[in-house]
């Protein structure tokens, strides 16, 4: 049983790492569009709509994994009082 729990936790940790990386990778183009404009002193451009959609989707996916990790911990780790 413990091995199954360990495997589930390891899988969640791997999903978390992948989701976190996807979030930051999706944020890079959004950040770059603002950073380039700020450095040049030009008005800030709006990121492309698709860039924002990808960033928001990555954020939602990362938050989903975080919620599943919280549920896993609440289910499998006894609380100390």
PDB file of N, CA, C and O in Angstrom:
ATOM      1  N   UNK A   1       0.830  -1.204   0.000  1.00  0.00           N
ATOM      2  CA  UNK A   1       0.000   0.000   0.000  1.00  0.00           C
ATOM      3  C   UNK A   1       0.865   1.255   0.000  1.00  0.00           C
ATOM      4  O   UNK A   1       0.607   2.195  -0.752  1.00  0.00           O
ATOM      5  N   UNK A   2       1.889   1.265   0.845  1.00  0.00           N
ATOM      6  CA  UNK A   2       2.754   2.444   0.910  1.00  0.00           C
ATOM      7  C   UNK A   2       3.400   2.721  -0.437  1.00  0.00           C
ATOM      8  O   UNK A   2       3.533   3.875  -0.845  1.00  0.00           O
ATOM      9  N   UNK A   3       3.801   1.657  -1.129  1.00  0.00           N
ATOM     10  CA  UNK A   3       4.431   1.845  -2.433  1.00  0.00           C
ATOM     11  C   UNK A   3       3.476   2.533  -3.401  1.00  0.00           C
ATOM     12  O   UNK A   3       3.884   3.416  -4.156  1.00  0.00           O
ATOM     13  N   UNK A   4       2.204   2.132  -3.381  1.00  0.00           N
ATOM     14  CA  UNK A   4       1.207   2.756  -4.248  1.00  0.00           C
ATOM     15  C   UNK A   4       1.059   4.243  -3.917  1.00  0.00           C
ATOM     16  O   UNK A   4       0.972   5.078  -4.818  1.00  0.00           O
ATOM     17  N   UNK A   5       1.031   4.565  -2.636  1.00  0.00           N
ATOM     18  CA  UNK A   5       0.928   5.968  -2.217  1.00  0.00           C
ATOM     19  C   UNK A   5       2.173   6.736  -2.639  1.00  0.00           C
ATOM     20  O   UNK A   5       2.084   7.866  -3.118  1.00  0.00           O
ATOM     21  N   UNK A   6       3.331   6.116  -2.458  1.00  0.00           N
ATOM     22  CA  UNK A   6       4.577   6.762  -2.880  1.00  0.00           C
ATOM     23  C   UNK A   6       4.582   7.029  -4.381  1.00  0.00           C
ATOM     24  O   UNK A   6       5.000   8.096  -4.831  1.00  0.00           O
ATOM     25  N   UNK A   7       4.112   6.052  -5.148  1.00  0.00           N
ATOM     26  CA  UNK A   7       4.063   6.212  -6.607  1.00  0.00           C
ATOM     27  C   UNK A   7       3.090   7.321  -7.007  1.00  0.00           C
ATOM     28  O   UNK A   7       3.375   8.117  -7.901  1.00  0.00           O
ATOM     29  N   UNK A   8       1.946   7.361  -6.338  1.00  0.00           N
ATOM     30  CA  UNK A   8       0.973   8.418  -6.632  1.00  0.00           C
ATOM     31  C   UNK A   8       1.559   9.793  -6.317  1.00  0.00           C
ATOM     32  O   UNK A   8       1.399  10.736  -7.092  1.00  0.00           O
ATOM     33  N   UNK A   9       2.235   9.897  -5.179  1.00  0.00           N
ATOM     34  CA  UNK A   9       2.830  11.179  -4.787  1.00  0.00           C
ATOM     35  C   UNK A   9       3.922  11.587  -5.775  1.00  0.00           C
ATOM     36  O   UNK A   9       4.001  12.749  -6.174  1.00  0.00           O
ATOM     37  N   UNK A  10       4.756  10.637  -6.165  1.00  0.00           N
ATOM     38  CA  UNK A  10       5.824  10.942  -7.122  1.00  0.00           C
ATOM     39  C   UNK A  10       5.234  11.418  -8.449  1.00  0.00           C
ATOM     40  O   UNK A  10       5.748  12.351  -9.065  1.00  0.00           O
ATOM     41  N   UNK A  11       4.160  10.774  -8.880  1.00  0.00           N
ATOM     42  CA  UNK A  11       3.496  11.176 -10.126  1.00  0.00           C
ATOM     43  C   UNK A  11       2.944  12.599 -10.003  1.00  0.00           C
ATOM     44  O   UNK A  11       3.079  13.397 -10.931  1.00  0.00           O
ATOM     45  N   UNK A  12       2.329  12.919  -8.869  1.00  0.00           N
ATOM     46  CA  UNK A  12       1.823  14.278  -8.648  1.00  0.00           C
ATOM     47  C   UNK A  12       2.963  15.294  -8.645  1.00  0.00           C
ATOM     48  O   UNK A  12       2.823  16.387  -9.194  1.00  0.00           O
ATOM     49  N   UNK A  13       4.084  14.939  -8.032  1.00  0.00           N
ATOM     50  CA  UNK A  13       5.234  15.852  -8.012  1.00  0.00           C
ATOM     51  C   UNK A  13       5.759  16.096  -9.426  1.00  0.00           C
ATOM     52  O   UNK A  13       6.120  17.221  -9.774  1.00  0.00           O
ATOM     53  N   UNK A  14       5.798  15.045 -10.232  1.00  0.00           N
ATOM     54  CA  UNK A  14       6.239  15.203 -11.619  1.00  0.00           C
ATOM     55  C   UNK A  14       5.260  16.068 -12.411  1.00  0.00           C
ATOM     56  O   UNK A  14       5.674  16.910 -13.208  1.00  0.00           O
ATOM     57  N   UNK A  15       3.964  15.860 -12.190  1.00  0.00           N
ATOM     58  CA  UNK A  15       2.957  16.693 -12.855  1.00  0.00           C
ATOM     59  C   UNK A  15       3.096  18.149 -12.415  1.00  0.00           C
ATOM     60  O   UNK A  15       2.967  19.068 -13.224  1.00  0.00           O
ATOM     61  N   UNK A  16       3.359  18.345 -11.132  1.00  0.00           N
ATOM     62  CA  UNK A  16       3.532  19.703 -10.609  1.00  0.00           C
ATOM     63  C   UNK A  16       4.717  20.382 -11.282  1.00  0.00           C
ATOM     64  O   UNK A  16       4.611  21.526 -11.725  1.00  0.00           O
ATOM     65  N   UNK A  17       5.839  19.684 -11.357  1.00  0.00           N
ATOM     66  CA  UNK A  17       7.026  20.267 -11.983  1.00  0.00           C
ATOM     67  C   UNK A  17       6.760  20.624 -13.442  1.00  0.00           C
ATOM     68  O   UNK A  17       7.155  21.693 -13.907  1.00  0.00           O
ATOM     69  N   UNK A  18       6.089  19.726 -14.162  1.00  0.00           N
ATOM     70  CA  UNK A  18       5.785  19.983 -15.572  1.00  0.00           C
ATOM     71  C   UNK A  18       4.815  21.153 -15.721  1.00  0.00           C
ATOM     72  O   UNK A  18       4.984  21.991 -16.607  1.00  0.00           O
ATOM     73  N   UNK A  19       3.804  21.211 -14.859  1.00  0.00           N
ATOM     74  CA  UNK A  19       2.826  22.305 -14.931  1.00  0.00           C
ATOM     75  C   UNK A  19       3.467  23.641 -14.577  1.00  0.00           C
ATOM     76  O   UNK A  19       3.177  24.659 -15.205  1.00  0.00           O
ATOM     77  N   UNK A  20       4.337  23.637 -13.570  1.00  0.00           N
ATOM     78  CA  UNK A  20       5.044  24.868 -13.191  1.00  0.00           C
ATOM     79  C   UNK A  20       5.915  25.349 -14.350  1.00  0.00           C
ATOM     80  O   UNK A  20       5.918  26.534 -14.682  1.00  0.00           O
ATOM     81  N   UNK A  21       6.651  24.427 -14.961  1.00  0.00           N
ATOM     82  CA  UNK A  21       7.502  24.796 -16.096  1.00  0.00           C
ATOM     83  C   UNK A  21       6.670  25.333 -17.254  1.00  0.00           C
ATOM     84  O   UNK A  21       7.059  26.308 -17.897  1.00  0.00           O
ATOM     85  N   UNK A  22       5.532  24.705 -17.525  1.00  0.00           N
ATOM     86  CA  UNK A  22       4.654  25.171 -18.608  1.00  0.00           C
ATOM     87  C   UNK A  22       4.134  26.571 -18.314  1.00  0.00           C
ATOM     88  O   UNK A  22       4.027  27.399 -19.218  1.00  0.00           O
ATOM     89  N   UNK A  23       3.809  26.839 -17.043  1.00  0.00           N
ATOM     90  CA  UNK A  23       3.332  28.167 -16.650  1.00  0.00           C
ATOM     91  C   UNK A  23       4.391  29.221 -16.946  1.00  0.00           C
ATOM     92  O   UNK A  23       4.097  30.243 -17.566  1.00  0.00           O
ATOM     93  N   UNK A  24       5.617  28.977 -16.505  1.00  0.00           N
ATOM     94  CA  UNK A  24       6.663  29.976 -16.713  1.00  0.00           C
ATOM     95  C   UNK A  24       7.056  30.094 -18.182  1.00  0.00           C
ATOM     96  O   UNK A  24       7.389  31.185 -18.645  1.00  0.00           O
ATOM     97  N   UNK A  25       7.022  28.988 -18.920  1.00  0.00           N
ATOM     98  CA  UNK A  25       7.305  29.059 -20.355  1.00  0.00           C
ATOM     99  C   UNK A  25       6.228  29.846 -21.094  1.00  0.00           C
ATOM    100  O   UNK A  25       6.531  30.576 -22.038  1.00  0.00           O
ATOM    101  N   UNK A  26       4.977  29.703 -20.673  1.00  0.00           N
ATOM    102  CA  UNK A  26       3.890  30.470 -21.294  1.00  0.00           C
ATOM    103  C   UNK A  26       3.984  31.944 -20.926  1.00  0.00           C
ATOM    104  O   UNK A  26       3.538  32.806 -21.683  1.00  0.00           O
ATOM    105  N   UNK A  27       4.560  32.232 -19.771  1.00  0.00           N
ATOM    106  CA  UNK A  27       4.687  33.618 -19.330  1.00  0.00           C
ATOM    107  C   UNK A  27       5.816  34.355 -20.047  1.00  0.00           C
ATOM    108  O   UNK A  27       5.760  35.578 -20.177  1.00  0.00           O
ATOM    109  N   UNK A  28       6.835  33.642 -20.514  1.00  0.00           N
ATOM    110  CA  UNK A  28       7.993  34.291 -21.138  1.00  0.00           C
ATOM    111  C   UNK A  28       7.630  35.243 -22.274  1.00  0.00           C
ATOM    112  O   UNK A  28       8.123  36.371 -22.271  1.00  0.00           O
ATOM    113  N   UNK A  29       6.794  34.860 -23.250  1.00  0.00           N
ATOM    114  CA  UNK A  29       6.470  35.806 -24.320  1.00  0.00           C
ATOM    115  C   UNK A  29       5.682  37.017 -23.822  1.00  0.00           C
ATOM    116  O   UNK A  29       5.844  38.123 -24.338  1.00  0.00           O
ATOM    117  N   UNK A  30       4.832  36.805 -22.819  1.00  0.00           N
ATOM    118  CA  UNK A  30       4.067  37.919 -22.249  1.00  0.00           C
ATOM    119  C   UNK A  30       5.036  38.893 -21.583  1.00  0.00           C
ATOM    120  O   UNK A  30       4.955  40.105 -21.788  1.00  0.00           O
ATOM    121  N   UNK A  31       5.936  38.357 -20.798  1.00  0.00           N
ATOM    122  CA  UNK A  31       6.933  39.186 -20.111  1.00  0.00           C
ATOM    123  C   UNK A  31       7.831  39.906 -21.112  1.00  0.00           C
ATOM    124  O   UNK A  31       8.145  41.083 -20.939  1.00  0.00           O
ATOM    125  N   UNK A  32       8.238  39.199 -22.152  1.00  0.00           N
ATOM    126  CA  UNK A  32       9.141  39.782 -23.146  1.00  0.00           C
ATOM    127  C   UNK A  32       8.502  40.964 -23.861  1.00  0.00           C
ATOM    128  O   UNK A  32       9.179  41.954 -24.141  1.00  0.00           O
ATOM    129  N   UNK A  33       7.218  40.877 -24.159  1.00  0.00           N
ATOM    130  CA  UNK A  33       6.577  41.981 -24.877  1.00  0.00           C
ATOM    131  C   UNK A  33       6.545  43.235 -24.019  1.00  0.00           C
ATOM    132  O   UNK A  33       6.714  44.339 -24.538  1.00  0.00           O
ATOM    133  N   UNK A  34       6.332  43.089 -22.728  1.00  0.00           N
ATOM    134  CA  UNK A  34       6.356  44.248 -21.835  1.00  0.00           C
ATOM    135  C   UNK A  34       7.779  44.730 -21.588  1.00  0.00           C
ATOM    136  O   UNK A  34       8.039  45.933 -21.586  1.00  0.00           O
ATOM    137  N   UNK A  35       8.701  43.792 -21.379  1.00  0.00           N
ATOM    138  CA  UNK A  35      10.087  44.149 -21.079  1.00  0.00           C
ATOM    139  C   UNK A  35      10.767  44.893 -22.210  1.00  0.00           C
ATOM    140  O   UNK A  35      11.498  45.854 -21.968  1.00  0.00           O
ATOM    141  N   UNK A  36      10.539  44.467 -23.436  1.00  0.00           N
ATOM    142  CA  UNK A  36      11.161  45.120 -24.586  1.00  0.00           C
ATOM    143  C   UNK A  36      10.666  46.549 -24.725  1.00  0.00           C
ATOM    144  O   UNK A  36      11.442  47.456 -25.028  1.00  0.00           O
ATOM    145  N   UNK A  37       9.393  46.746 -24.509  1.00  0.00           N
ATOM    146  CA  UNK A  37       8.828  48.090 -24.631  1.00  0.00           C
ATOM    147  C   UNK A  37       9.319  48.983 -23.499  1.00  0.00           C
ATOM    148  O   UNK A  37       9.617  50.156 -23.724  1.00  0.00           O
ATOM    149  N   UNK A  38       9.408  48.450 -22.300  1.00  0.00           N
ATOM    150  CA  UNK A  38       9.859  49.250 -21.158  1.00  0.00           C
ATOM    151  C   UNK A  38      11.306  49.685 -21.347  1.00  0.00           C
ATOM    152  O   UNK A  38      11.662  50.815 -21.012  1.00  0.00           O
ATOM    153  N   UNK A  39      12.135  48.807 -21.874  1.00  0.00           N
ATOM    154  CA  UNK A  39      13.547  49.132 -22.076  1.00  0.00           C
ATOM    155  C   UNK A  39      13.735  50.200 -23.143  1.00  0.00           C
ATOM    156  O   UNK A  39      14.663  51.005 -23.061  1.00  0.00           O
ATOM    157  N   UNK A  40      12.863  50.212 -24.141  1.00  0.00           N
ATOM    158  CA  UNK A  40      13.009  51.177 -25.229  1.00  0.00           C
ATOM    159  C   UNK A  40      12.309  52.495 -24.938  1.00  0.00           C
ATOM    160  O   UNK A  40      12.494  53.473 -25.663  1.00  0.00           O
ATOM    161  N   UNK A  41      11.505  52.526 -23.880  1.00  0.00           N
ATOM    162  CA  UNK A  41      10.772  53.741 -23.546  1.00  0.00           C
ATOM    163  C   UNK A  41       9.523  53.942 -24.378  1.00  0.00           C
ATOM    164  O   UNK A  41       8.881  54.990 -24.298  1.00  0.00           O
ATOM    165  N   UNK A  42       9.174  52.948 -25.175  1.00  0.00           N
ATOM    166  CA  UNK A  42       7.964  53.040 -25.992  1.00  0.00           C
ATOM    167  C   UNK A  42       6.749  52.629 -25.168  1.00  0.00           C
ATOM    168  O   UNK A  42       6.891  51.984 -24.129  1.00  0.00           O
ATOM    169  N   UNK A  43       5.562  52.999 -25.626  1.00  0.00           N
ATOM    170  CA  UNK A  43       4.359  52.562 -24.916  1.00  0.00           C
ATOM    171  C   UNK A  43       4.311  51.035 -24.829  1.00  0.00           C
ATOM    172  O   UNK A  43       4.768  50.332 -25.730  1.00  0.00           O
ATOM    173  N   UNK A  44       3.759  50.549 -23.748  1.00  0.00           N
ATOM    174  CA  UNK A  44       3.691  49.103 -23.550  1.00  0.00           C
ATOM    175  C   UNK A  44       2.718  48.473 -24.534  1.00  0.00           C
ATOM    176  O   UNK A  44       1.563  48.892 -24.623  1.00  0.00           O
ATOM    177  N   UNK A  45       3.178  47.465 -25.276  1.00  0.00           N
ATOM    178  CA  UNK A  45       2.266  46.772 -26.187  1.00  0.00           C
ATOM    179  C   UNK A  45       1.445  45.740 -25.423  1.00  0.00           C
ATOM    180  O   UNK A  45       1.850  45.261 -24.364  1.00  0.00           O
ATOM    181  N   UNK A  46       0.320  45.420 -25.963  1.00  0.00           N
ATOM    182  CA  UNK A  46      -0.466  44.343 -25.388  1.00  0.00           C
ATOM    183  C   UNK A  46       0.092  43.021 -25.892  1.00  0.00           C
ATOM    184  O   UNK A  46       0.409  42.890 -27.074  1.00  0.00           O
ATOM    185  N   UNK A  47       0.213  42.044 -25.004  1.00  0.00           N
ATOM    186  CA  UNK A  47       0.608  40.719 -25.489  1.00  0.00           C
ATOM    187  C   UNK A  47      -0.476  40.194 -26.426  1.00  0.00           C
ATOM    188  O   UNK A  47      -1.627  40.626 -26.366  1.00  0.00           O
ATOM    189  N   UNK A  48      -0.103  39.284 -27.268  1.00  0.00           N
ATOM    190  CA  UNK A  48      -1.079  38.682 -28.157  1.00  0.00           C
ATOM    191  C   UNK A  48      -2.138  37.951 -27.341  1.00  0.00           C
ATOM    192  O   UNK A  48      -1.852  37.394 -26.282  1.00  0.00           O
ATOM    193  N   UNK A  49      -3.353  37.963 -27.848  1.00  0.00           N
ATOM    194  CA  UNK A  49      -4.458  37.293 -27.165  1.00  0.00           C
ATOM    195  C   UNK A  49      -4.139  35.818 -26.941  1.00  0.00           C
ATOM    196  O   UNK A  49      -4.420  35.271 -25.874  1.00  0.00           O
ATOM    197  N   UNK A  50      -3.551  35.179 -27.952  1.00  0.00           N
ATOM    198  CA  UNK A  50      -3.215  33.756 -27.812  1.00  0.00           C
ATOM    199  C   UNK A  50      -2.163  33.539 -26.726  1.00  0.00           C
ATOM    200  O   UNK A  50      -2.197  32.529 -26.023  1.00  0.00           O
ATOM    201  N   UNK A  51      -1.225  34.483 -26.586  1.00  0.00           N
ATOM    202  CA  UNK A  51      -0.216  34.364 -25.526  1.00  0.00           C
ATOM    203  C   UNK A  51      -0.876  34.415 -24.153  1.00  0.00           C
ATOM    204  O   UNK A  51      -0.535  33.642 -23.258  1.00  0.00           O
ATOM    205  N   UNK A  52      -1.817  35.327 -24.000  1.00  0.00           N
ATOM    206  CA  UNK A  52      -2.524  35.421 -22.720  1.00  0.00           C
ATOM    207  C   UNK A  52      -3.363  34.172 -22.458  1.00  0.00           C
ATOM    208  O   UNK A  52      -3.432  33.693 -21.326  1.00  0.00           O
ATOM    209  N   UNK A  53      -3.992  33.651 -23.495  1.00  0.00           N
ATOM    210  CA  UNK A  53      -4.787  32.433 -23.333  1.00  0.00           C
ATOM    211  C   UNK A  53      -3.910  31.258 -22.903  1.00  0.00           C
ATOM    212  O   UNK A  53      -4.286  30.487 -22.020  1.00  0.00           O
ATOM    213  N   UNK A  54      -2.743  31.128 -23.530  1.00  0.00           N
ATOM    214  CA  UNK A  54      -1.832  30.040 -23.177  1.00  0.00           C
ATOM    215  C   UNK A  54      -1.348  30.186 -21.741  1.00  0.00           C
ATOM    216  O   UNK A  54      -1.252  29.200 -21.010  1.00  0.00           O
ATOM    217  N   UNK A  55      -1.048  31.406 -21.341  1.00  0.00           N
ATOM    218  CA  UNK A  55      -0.590  31.660 -19.976  1.00  0.00           C
ATOM    219  C   UNK A  55      -1.692  31.318 -18.969  1.00  0.00           C
ATOM    220  O   UNK A  55      -1.434  30.667 -17.957  1.00  0.00           O
ATOM    221  N   UNK A  56      -2.916  31.758 -19.251  1.00  0.00           N
ATOM    222  CA  UNK A  56      -4.034  31.479 -18.350  1.00  0.00           C
ATOM    223  C   UNK A  56      -4.340  29.983 -18.281  1.00  0.00           C
ATOM    224  O   UNK A  56      -4.662  29.466 -17.211  1.00  0.00           O
ATOM    225  N   UNK A  57      -4.243  29.290 -19.408  1.00  0.00           N
ATOM    226  CA  UNK A  57      -4.480  27.842 -19.409  1.00  0.00           C
ATOM    227  C   UNK A  57      -3.402  27.124 -18.598  1.00  0.00           C
ATOM    228  O   UNK A  57      -3.692  26.183 -17.859  1.00  0.00           O
ATOM    229  N   UNK A  58      -2.163  27.574 -18.744  1.00  0.00           N
ATOM    230  CA  UNK A  58      -1.069  26.972 -17.977  1.00  0.00           C
ATOM    231  C   UNK A  58      -1.247  27.233 -16.487  1.00  0.00           C
ATOM    232  O   UNK A  58      -0.966  26.364 -15.661  1.00  0.00           O
ATOM    233  N   UNK A  59      -1.711  28.427 -16.147  1.00  0.00           N
ATOM    234  CA  UNK A  59      -1.962  28.750 -14.738  1.00  0.00           C
ATOM    235  C   UNK A  59      -3.066  27.856 -14.174  1.00  0.00           C
ATOM    236  O   UNK A  59      -2.947  27.347 -13.059  1.00  0.00           O
ATOM    237  N   UNK A  60      -4.129  27.667 -14.936  1.00  0.00           N
ATOM    238  CA  UNK A  60      -5.238  26.816 -14.484  1.00  0.00           C
ATOM    239  C   UNK A  60      -4.773  25.371 -14.298  1.00  0.00           C
ATOM    240  O   UNK A  60      -5.161  24.710 -13.334  1.00  0.00           O
ATOM    241  N   UNK A  61      -3.946  24.885 -15.216  1.00  0.00           N
ATOM    242  CA  UNK A  61      -3.435  23.516 -15.106  1.00  0.00           C
ATOM    243  C   UNK A  61      -2.546  23.361 -13.874  1.00  0.00           C
ATOM    244  O   UNK A  61      -2.628  22.355 -13.169  1.00  0.00           O
ATOM    245  N   UNK A  62      -1.698  24.356 -13.616  1.00  0.00           N
ATOM    246  CA  UNK A  62      -0.821  24.307 -12.447  1.00  0.00           C
ATOM    247  C   UNK A  62      -1.657  24.335 -11.165  1.00  0.00           C
ATOM    248  O   UNK A  62      -1.396  23.575 -10.233  1.00  0.00           O
ATOM    249  N   UNK A  63      -2.659  25.211 -11.123  1.00  0.00           N
ATOM    250  CA  UNK A  63      -3.532  25.283  -9.950  1.00  0.00           C
ATOM    251  C   UNK A  63      -4.295  23.976  -9.733  1.00  0.00           C
ATOM    252  O   UNK A  63      -4.534  23.577  -8.593  1.00  0.00           O
ATOM    253  N   UNK A  64      -4.675  23.314 -10.819  1.00  0.00           N
ATOM    254  CA  UNK A  64      -5.358  22.029 -10.702  1.00  0.00           C
ATOM    255  C   UNK A  64      -4.456  21.000 -10.021  1.00  0.00           C
ATOM    256  O   UNK A  64      -4.900  20.270  -9.134  1.00  0.00           O
ATOM    257  N   UNK A  65      -3.203  20.945 -10.434  1.00  0.00           N
ATOM    258  CA  UNK A  65      -2.268  19.999  -9.817  1.00  0.00           C
ATOM    259  C   UNK A  65      -2.065  20.342  -8.342  1.00  0.00           C
ATOM    260  O   UNK A  65      -2.025  19.446  -7.499  1.00  0.00           O
ATOM    261  N   UNK A  66      -1.939  21.614  -8.030  1.00  0.00           N
ATOM    262  CA  UNK A  66      -1.764  22.032  -6.635  1.00  0.00           C
ATOM    263  C   UNK A  66      -2.960  21.584  -5.793  1.00  0.00           C
ATOM    264  O   UNK A  66      -2.782  21.089  -4.680  1.00  0.00           O
ATOM    265  N   UNK A  67      -4.163  21.753  -6.312  1.00  0.00           N
ATOM    266  CA  UNK A  67      -5.357  21.336  -5.575  1.00  0.00           C
ATOM    267  C   UNK A  67      -5.382  19.820  -5.379  1.00  0.00           C
ATOM    268  O   UNK A  67      -5.765  19.335  -4.314  1.00  0.00           O
ATOM    269  N   UNK A  68      -4.975  19.076  -6.405  1.00  0.00           N
ATOM    270  CA  UNK A  68      -4.933  17.619  -6.266  1.00  0.00           C
ATOM    271  C   UNK A  68      -3.880  17.193  -5.254  1.00  0.00           C
ATOM    272  O   UNK A  68      -4.072  16.215  -4.532  1.00  0.00           O
ATOM    273  N   UNK A  69      -2.761  17.926  -5.195  1.00  0.00           N
ATOM    274  CA  UNK A  69      -1.733  17.626  -4.189  1.00  0.00           C
ATOM    275  C   UNK A  69      -2.267  17.895  -2.782  1.00  0.00           C
ATOM    276  O   UNK A  69      -2.037  17.106  -1.866  1.00  0.00           O
ATOM    277  N   UNK A  70      -2.971  18.999  -2.615  1.00  0.00           N
ATOM    278  CA  UNK A  70      -3.561  19.310  -1.308  1.00  0.00           C
ATOM    279  C   UNK A  70      -4.533  18.217  -0.889  1.00  0.00           C
ATOM    280  O   UNK A  70      -4.509  17.763   0.255  1.00  0.00           O
ATOM    281  N   UNK A  71      -5.386  17.796  -1.812  1.00  0.00           N
ATOM    282  CA  UNK A  71      -6.346  16.736  -1.511  1.00  0.00           C
ATOM    283  C   UNK A  71      -5.616  15.444  -1.142  1.00  0.00           C
ATOM    284  O   UNK A  71      -6.012  14.750  -0.205  1.00  0.00           O
ATOM    285  N   UNK A  72      -4.569  15.128  -1.867  1.00  0.00           N
ATOM    286  CA  UNK A  72      -3.786  13.921  -1.593  1.00  0.00           C
ATOM    287  C   UNK A  72      -3.218  13.966  -0.180  1.00  0.00           C
ATOM    288  O   UNK A  72      -3.313  12.993   0.567  1.00  0.00           O
ATOM    289  N   UNK A  73      -2.630  15.096   0.178  1.00  0.00           N
ATOM    290  CA  UNK A  73      -2.049  15.239   1.516  1.00  0.00           C
ATOM    291  C   UNK A  73      -3.139  15.130   2.580  1.00  0.00           C
ATOM    292  O   UNK A  73      -2.962  14.435   3.581  1.00  0.00           O
ATOM    293  N   UNK A  74      -4.253  15.805   2.372  1.00  0.00           N
ATOM    294  CA  UNK A  74      -5.354  15.744   3.340  1.00  0.00           C
ATOM    295  C   UNK A  74      -5.884  14.322   3.499  1.00  0.00           C
ATOM    296  O   UNK A  74      -6.330  13.939   4.581  1.00  0.00           O
ATOM    297  N   UNK A  75      -5.836  13.550   2.433  1.00  0.00           N
ATOM    298  CA  UNK A  75      -6.346  12.186   2.456  1.00  0.00           C
ATOM    299  C   UNK A  75      -5.362  11.206   3.096  1.00  0.00           C
ATOM    300  O   UNK A  75      -5.772  10.299   3.819  1.00  0.00           O
ATOM    301  N   UNK A  76      -4.072  11.387   2.833  1.00  0.00           N
ATOM    302  CA  UNK A  76      -3.087  10.374   3.212  1.00  0.00           C
ATOM    303  C   UNK A  76      -2.176  10.741   4.381  1.00  0.00           C
ATOM    304  O   UNK A  76      -1.435   9.887   4.867  1.00  0.00           O
ATOM    305  N   UNK A  77      -2.213  11.962   4.833  1.00  0.00           N
ATOM    306  CA  UNK A  77      -1.328  12.364   5.930  1.00  0.00           C
ATOM    307  C   UNK A  77      -2.186  12.667   7.158  1.00  0.00           C
ATOM    308  O   UNK A  77      -3.014  13.577   7.131  1.00  0.00           O
ATOM    309  N   UNK A  78      -1.986  11.905   8.231  1.00  0.00           N
ATOM    310  CA  UNK A  78      -2.765  12.193   9.440  1.00  0.00           C
ATOM    311  C   UNK A  78      -2.350  13.531  10.046  1.00  0.00           C
ATOM    312  O   UNK A  78      -1.168  13.871  10.089  1.00  0.00           O
ATOM    313  N   UNK A  79      -3.333  14.268  10.505  1.00  0.00           N
ATOM    314  CA  UNK A  79      -3.067  15.570  11.118  1.00  0.00           C
ATOM    315  C   UNK A  79      -2.609  15.381  12.552  1.00  0.00           C
ATOM    316  O   UNK A  79      -3.147  14.550  13.284  1.00  0.00           O
ATOM    317  N   UNK A  80      -1.621  16.151  12.943  1.00  0.00           N
ATOM    318  CA  UNK A  80      -1.157  16.141  14.332  1.00  0.00           C
ATOM    319  C   UNK A  80      -1.877  17.229  15.088  1.00  0.00           C
ATOM    320  O   UNK A  80      -2.077  18.333  14.582  1.00  0.00           O
ATOM    321  N   UNK A  81      -2.259  16.912  16.290  1.00  0.00           N
ATOM    322  CA  UNK A  81      -2.956  17.905  17.113  1.00  0.00           C
ATOM    323  C   UNK A  81      -2.149  18.236  18.323  1.00  0.00           C
ATOM    324  O   UNK A  81      -2.569  19.055  19.140  1.00  0.00           O
TER     325      UNK A  81
END
